[in-house]
Amino acid sequence: MAIQTKWKPSTILLIILFAIVSIIILFPLYAITLASLKPSTEIMRQGLNVRFDSHLFSMNNFVSVFEHPYYIRWYANSLLIAAIFTASSIILSAVVGYALAIYEFKGRNIIFVLVLVTLMLPTEIIILPLFKLMISFKMINTYWAVILPFVVAPLPIFFFRQYVTGLPKDFIDAGRIDGCTELGIFARIFVPLMLPAFGAMAILQAIGSWNNFLWPLIVLRANEKFTIPIGISTLLTPYGNNFDVLIAGSLVAILPLLILYIFFQRYFISGLTVGGVKG
């Protein structure tokens, strides 16, 4: 005998609402995908639209993107910078957030307040001091100039601190009784418990690094050192007749973020939910 499920009106309304939101979110991606298959003259004449003109579609834009002498290099640069930045950021920020949440030491609250104050500061305010610092360290036009200034960011520290605050502290005493060192307690006990937080921050930090435009534009000079956002912006000519290649290159640049989110979406949702209600 089949069991009939009765849907509540509130559930139906939520489904309709989420469907509408999904369509709104996916609409620009759909429009860009269609535009990437059209010639530049059509884009300039009609703009971005959702008309499915199959007779105009071709892969020439993508061929032009990959035939560009630096596009693959820009892609590799962004992948390298994003990988190093994301891994370093979540590890170092997790250590700092863990220390602020677990250990009682003098000045802990002051440090946490400074983290919150830094979180409220716009990045543009500290760009000039950071630029002078990179000059003094002789790191201009290097990948480290892009990575190091923001590798320990206030947002991940705050997030990890709030997440660890909500975890049971009995594990610490149990680990110490078993003879585990403080580093061992963090690495063997708390890191597995913090996997949802690592997944959430990995996505956010990777997206931030991949889309970062202003700071790499300031510290990078050579064409072969450019990242994807800077490199794609150079594809435009003064006459604005290269939008087809720019859109195709932008569409290909989205793929790593989509793949990253597909693999970490479970941790992302879990980490944001748990981190948001605990602490």
N, C-alpha and C positions, 0 to 999 in steps of 0.2 A: 504494500500500500504506500503510495507516494505521499510524502509529507509536504503539504503546501505551506510556503513561507509567506506570511503577510508583512508587507513592507509598511513601515510607519510613514506618514506624510513628511515628517522631518527628515527621514532618511532619503526619500525621493527628492526633496528639495536640495539636500546636500549634494546628491549625485548630479543633479542638474547644475548646481552652482559650480562644482568642481569641473564639470564638462565645459562650461562656458569659460572658466578661468584657463583651462588647458588649451582651448581653441585660441584664446587671446594671446597666450604665451607662445604657442606654436605658429601663429600667423606670420610674424616677422621671419622666422626660419623658413617657412614655406615660400614667402615672397623672395627671399634672398636666393633660395635654391633655384627658383624659376629664372631669376635675373642672371644667375651665374651661367645659364645655358643660352643666353641671348647675346647678340652683338652689342657693342657699345652704342652704336647709333640708335638702336631701338630703345635702350635704357635712357639715353638722353632725350629722346622724343616722347616716350610714354612714361618714364619714371618707373619706380617699383610698383608693380601691380600683380594681381593673382590670376590673370588670364593665361590659360594653358594653350599657348600658341606653339604647337608641336612643330610646325613648319619652320620656326625660327631656331629651334633647339640644335645645339651642336656642342661638342667637347673641345672646341678650339680654345676657349678661355682657359681650361685646365691644362691643355697642352702648352699654352703660352706661359702659364705660371711655372710649370716644372721645367720649361726650357730657359727660364731666367737664370743667369749664372750664379746668383746668390740666394735664391729662395730656399733651396735645400739646406744651405749653410745657416740661414736665419732660423729655419725650423730646428736644426740640430742645436743651435745656440740656445734657443728658448727651452728645448727639452732638457739640456744639460743644466742650465741655470735653475729651471723650475725643480728639477730632481734634487739638486744639491741644496737649494734654498728650503724646499719643503721638508726634506729629511732632517736637516740641521735645525730648522725652526721648531718642528714639533718635539724633537728630542730635548733641545735646550730649554724650550718653554715648559715642557712637561716637568723637567727637573726643578726649575724655579717655582712653578705652580705647586708642585708636590711639597717643596720645602716650606713655602708660605702657608700651606694648609696643615701640615703635620707637626712641624717643630715650633716650639715656643722659644723665642729668642728676643733679645732686646732690639727694638727698632723694627720688628716685623710689621706692625700696623703702619708705621711711617712708610716703609717700602711699598706696602700694598696701596696706600694712598697715592704715592708717587706713580705707581703703575696706572691707577685710575686717571690721574691728572694727565699723564702722557697719552692715555687713550683718547682724551678729549682734545688734544692738540692736532690741528690740521698738519698734514705732511708738508705743505708748502712753507710753513713757518721755519722748519728746520732744514730746508734744502740747502740754503746758503752755507750754514755752518758745516753741514755734512760734505758739501762740495769742497770747502777749504780743507777739511780733514782728509779727504781722499787725495787732494793735491799734496798735502804734507806727507802722506804715506806712499806717494808715487803709485797710486793705483788707478789713475785715470786711464780709460780705454782698456780696462781689464774686466773679466767676469766677476772678480772678487769685489770690485767697486759697486756692482749691482747687488751682490748677495749680502755682504757683511753688514751694511748699515741697518738693515731691517730684519736680520736673521732672528733676533730675539725681540718679538713684537709684544706690545701690551695686551692685545686681544687674546692671543693664545695663552698667555700667562694667566690672565683673569679667568678664562674658560677652564683651564686645567685646575686652577686653585679651587674654583667652585665645584668642579666635578669630584675632586679628591675629598673635599670637605664632606660630601655626602656618602663616602665609602666607609664601611665599618673599620674602626680603629683597633679592634681586637686582633686583627692580623699582625699588627706591629708587635704586640706583646708576645704573641705565639711565635713569631719569627725570631725574636730576641731570645726567648727561652730555648729554642732549638739551636741557638748558636749562630744564627744568620747575621751577617753584617748589615749595616744600614743601607749600603749600596745593594746588597743582596735582597733585602726586603723590598726595595723599590723595583729592582729588575725582575725578581722571581715572583713576587706576590702582587704588587700594585700595577705593574705594566700590563699583565693579562687582564686585570680588572678595568684598565683604562683603554682597552682596545676600541670601544665605541668612540671615546673622545679623540683618540688618535685618528680614526677614520674620518670623523667630522672635520677636524682641523687640517688633515691632509688635503681634503677637497678645497676648503676655503683658502688655505695658503697657496696651493698649486694654482688655483684660479687667479688669486691676487698677483702671483709672480708672472703667470702667463700673460695676463692683460696689462701688466705694468708698462706704462708708456713714458711718463714724464721723467722719472729718475734715470732709466737707461738712456733716454735721449740726451740727458745732460752729461753723463759720464762716459758714454761710448762715442768714439770718433770714427774708427775705421768701418768701412762698409761691410767687411766680412765679420765684424763683431756684433752687428746689429741683431736685435731680437725680432720676432715676427711682427709685433705692432709697429715698430719703427720701420722695418723693411717694407712692409705693405704700404705704409704711408708714402714711401718714396716712389711707389709705382705710378702715382698720379703725375701726369705731365702738367705744365702750366696751362695747357689748353683744355684740361679736364676731359680728355678723350680716352682715358684708360680705365674707366669704371668697371668694365666687364672683367678685366684681369684682376682688379682690386677685389671685387666681390667674390670671384672664384677663389682667390688666395685666402680671403677671410673665411670662406666656407670650409676650406680644407684645414684651416687653423683651428677650427672648432672641434675637430675630431678627437684630439687627445683629452680634452675636457669631458666630452661625452663618454669616452671609454673609461676615464677615471671615475666618473660619477656612477656608471653602470656597475663597476666592481665594488665601489665603496658606499653605495646608496643605503644599504642596510645599516652599516655603522654610522653613516651620516645622520640618518633619521633617529636612530637610537641614542647617539651621542648628544644631539641637540635636545632631545626630549628629556633625557635623564639629567644632563647638565643644566637644563633650564628650571627643573623643579627641585633640585637638591641644593643644599648649601645655605 
